[in-house]
Amino acid sequence: MSKFEHPDDGPVFSSPAFDQHEQMIFCADAKSGLRAIIAIHSTRLGPALGGCRMWPYENETDAITDVLRLSRAMSYKNALAQLSTGGGKSVIIGDPVRDKSEALFQAFGRFVESLAGRYIVAEDVGTTVRDMNQIRSQTSHVMGFSAQQGSSGDPSPVTAYGVFCGLKAAVEFRLGRNDLTGLRVAVQGIGNVGYQLCKYLHEAGAKLIVSDIQRQATARAEADFGAEHAAGADIYDQDVDVFSPCALGAELNHRTIPLLKAPIVAGAANNQLERPEDGADLAARGILYAPDYVINAGGVINLSYERDSGYDRAQAMKHTARIYDMAMKIFGRAEQERRPTSDIADDMAEELLTATG
Ligand code: NAD
């Protein structure tokens, strides 16, 4: 029996995360030490756009799983953000503090160039504007390089604006109010996005409770927005209207969901659900979950307004505001079909992808 008759025993094609990816590219450059993987989930809506993550993965399987999951999420995010880009992502295996060099990013840039525009790279966790500039010396298929060179610069303020729009939609849908005065919001993670989100919420009259593993991050929000501080895990069971995860992923799980008192979850973090079933658990408890990749799409929307003719911030903000409408559509359909919002968002993204396939 040929080994090809048993395709379901390997780490790539049979991985649940593979999910009909179009292409994976394994990139190695001995001189610079580069080991990277580019995953292209779908180019049905246009060239695959997604960031490059640099992370010291414990093993290759972790790197493969991560790049595949992130890449598919980009297809869904870009589709529901109504962008004419497909979904892809890349990972560089290495420590972003120790292992970076100009040669490494240049080598990576040459691999991106070899794909002739099927994949467009941008920043992600562990990579910076400086790294994008180095990639740009080898390829034009890169976004998010330095603003002085005509790029859109730091996407975080636009991401925060999109999260704010999605959060407002959730408040209107679940609580029947469009005035945020006095609304109580618990924000976990006061980094680039979390801080800007707090600013929008404060200006709209909301009351904030903030947590971060870095005390100076919350101190800033306390000083600037009169926020209250919650230590560590105390952030989950605050008596608030909205819980907003803006730190890392997998914060919604079987340990934290039972603690939540908020009737709404709406935040910026990627991959908030530890497992797909956690979306159903939230719904069963009557908690309205604004799907992460729908409301945190402001950053990628922002990138898409980097054009040859220059970057158009006003149009990027206008487009990002449409996150409110998409969130409303998802909430309405979830209520009608009595299904979790996370499942509805996945279905709607798949429908858009297959309609154009
Ligand atoms: P960031 O690194 O600037 O901020 C993250 C903050 O979370 C840091 O202050 C960190 O100390 C804090 N943190 C980490 N673990 C924590 C914990 N257990 N409890 C409390 N605080 C914790 O990152 P960012 O750019 O603000 O992004 C935040 C999230 O949003 C990430 O999940 C990112 O993937 C996602 N996201 C960001 C963008 C963007 O434009 N920056 C776009 C889409 C999605």
Residues whose N, C-alpha, C, O or C-beta is under 5 A from the ligand:
A	BS01	NAD	P155 S156 T159 Q188 G189 I190 G191 N192 V193 G194 S211 D212 I213 Q214 A217 C246 A247 L248 G249 A268 A269 N270 N296 G299
